[in-house]
Amino acid sequence: MCFSASGQTPDACRDQLRHFTVPEYRKAFSTVDSSGRAKLPTRLLFSQDGIEVYADTFPDGRDLFLNQVSGMGMHVLIVYQDEPVRQAMIKQLREKHALPPSGMGALVDNLKYAKILFLPDSLIPGKPLPDTWHIAHLEYDQPEQCMNVFRNDVHATLGDAYDHSVRAIAYTDEIKDVRLSVDSQPLWSKTLQAMIAWVKECATLVDK
């Protein structure tokens, strides 16, 4: 059995690549407590063709949930649970030359999920949820259990520069002057609509 410097094992990484376990809701928002707090809808938005889509934005109690979303956007996890689908995503990233050069960080073979940030195109005062959205950040990641396993392809000249931080495999966002259209992929469009419906359902329970 090989161990990484952080104590993680290749076996743990492989287990997550077979089936990525998405963390549960924060307990404060997931159970009915003694005061009768309403249970929020399930975190899984939908699954389709070997892909699972999860809500990754939650009420934090600091503001009305709709205000939180309209100001900070909505985060979503897209998990490639089916192995052929996962390999297809890896192949697609390689063909688009969207990956860092060899020796610069996370292993692309460990890709398992993506994080999407939907932001409103513009904020309209007094309107809880905007009509139009875009993708401001799209990031492809490996499971935490895969970080540092086999040194994650870090070139010897970099020492331990990535030893405790490499998770993102590739990403694009507005900082790079890239704004992605939601309608450019059917999955993204379906994800946005499912997330908006989930946000509205949550808001009816917590925005009181």
N, C-alpha and C positions, 0 to 999 in steps of 0.2 A: 504494500500500500504506500503510495506516494503522498506526501503532505506538502502544502504550500507554506510559505513563511508565515502566513496569518493563521495557520491551523486548519484551513479549509481543505477538504479532500476532493480529488477528482470524482469520487463516487457521488458526493453530494451535488456536484455540478451536473453530472450525467443524469441524476434523478430529476433535477429541475428542467433539464433539456427535454426529458421525456414528457413531463407534465409540470408546467410552471404553476406553483401555488400562489395565488394572489392573496395578499394580506386581507384580513377581515376588516369590517367597519370598526371605527373607534367605538369602544363599548358604550360610551355615553349616548351615542346616537343609534344604537342597534338593538336595544332591548326595551321592553316595557318595564319601567321601574314602579316603585310603590306609589308614586304620584300619578301614575297612569300615562306617562310619556308615550306618545305614539311611536310604533316601530316604523322605521323608514322602509321604503321599497328595497328589494334586493339589489345588490350592487351589480350583478351581471345584467347588462342591457340586452344582449342577444348573442347567439352563436350562429355561425354560418360557414359552411364549407371548411371546417377545421380551424376556424378562427373564433376566438372569444373576445367580446368587447365589454369592458367594464367601466363604470363611472369611477372617476378618481378625483372628484371635487366634492367636498362635504360641507355642510353647515358647521361653522366654527363658533357660533354664539356671539361673535363680536358685532355682527350687523345682520339685517335681514338677508336671508339667503339669496333672494333675487338681486338685491343690491350688490352682494358679494360677487355674484356671477357676472352681472352686467359691467362691473368695474374691473374684475380680474380675469374674466374668461372662465372656460371650462376645460378641465383636464380629463383625458380618457386614456385607458390602457387597451391596446390591441395585442392579444396574445396569440402567437402562432403555435397552437397546440398540436396540430397535425404535422407529422414529420415531412411529408412531401410539400406541404405549404411552406414550412419553415425553410426547407432547402430552396424552394422557388424564390423566396424573399432574399436569401443570401446570394443566389445567382443574379437576381435583378440588381442588387446593390453593386455587385462586382462589375456587371456589364455597364452600369451607369457611371463607373469610376467614382462612386460616392464614398469610398472607403479610404482611411488614412493609409500611408505606405506601410509595408511590412516593417515590424520592429518598433512601431509607434504607439502601441497600447493594446486595447482589447482584441481578442481573437474573434474574427467575424464568424467563425464556425460556432461560436457560443450564442449567436443572436437568437433571442427567444421572444422578445416583445418590443412594442413601440409605444412611445408616449406622444400624445397629440395635445396641443393647446389650441383651442378655438377661441378667437377673440372677435368681438363685434367690430364691424367695419367703422361704425361711428356710434357715439353715445348720444342718445336723445333724452333730454331732461324729462322726467316724469313718466318715461316708458320703461316698465320693469325689464322686459327682455327685447333686445334689438331684433330687427327683421333679418338683417344680413350679417353673415359671419365669414371669417377666413381662417386659415391655419397659419398661425404665427410661429409655431415651433413644432417640428417633427423630429423625434429622436429615437434611434434604434439602440436597444440595450441588451446586455446579457444579465442573467440572474446574479444576485449578490454572491451566491455560492460558487460562481465561476470566476469571480475576481481573484486575480493573483495565482490561480491554478496554473501550474507549469510556467510561471512568471509572465503569463499573458503576452508573450511575444514582445517583451520590452527589450530593446537593443542594449547590449552590455554597456555602451557608452553613456546611456542615460541613467545608469545606476538604478536606484529605487525611486525614480521620479514619479512613477505611476503606482507604486506599491500598494497604496491604500485607497486609490481613487478611481481606478479605471472601471467604468461600467458602460458608458456610452460608446457605441461602436461607430456610429455615424449620425450626423444631425444636420438640419438646415433650419434657418429661422430668419426673422426680420433683421436681426443684427447683420446678417450677410446680404441684406437687401433682397431677401426671398420671401414672397408672400404667396402661399399656395391657395388655389381656388378649391373650395369644398366640393364643387361639382366636377372636379377633374377625375375623381374616382367614385364609383357607385358606393363602395364601402364607406368612404368618408362622409358622403351625403347622408346615407342611412344612419351612420353613427351620430352625426349632428342632430338629426331629428329625434333619435331615441334619447339622446342626452337632454335635449330641451324638454321632452315629455317627462323625463325623470326629475329634472330640476323643478318643473311646475308641480309635480306630485309631492316632492319633498317640501316645497314652499308652503303648500296647504297644511302641512303638519307642524312646521317649525316657525313660520312667519306669522306669529300671533301677538 
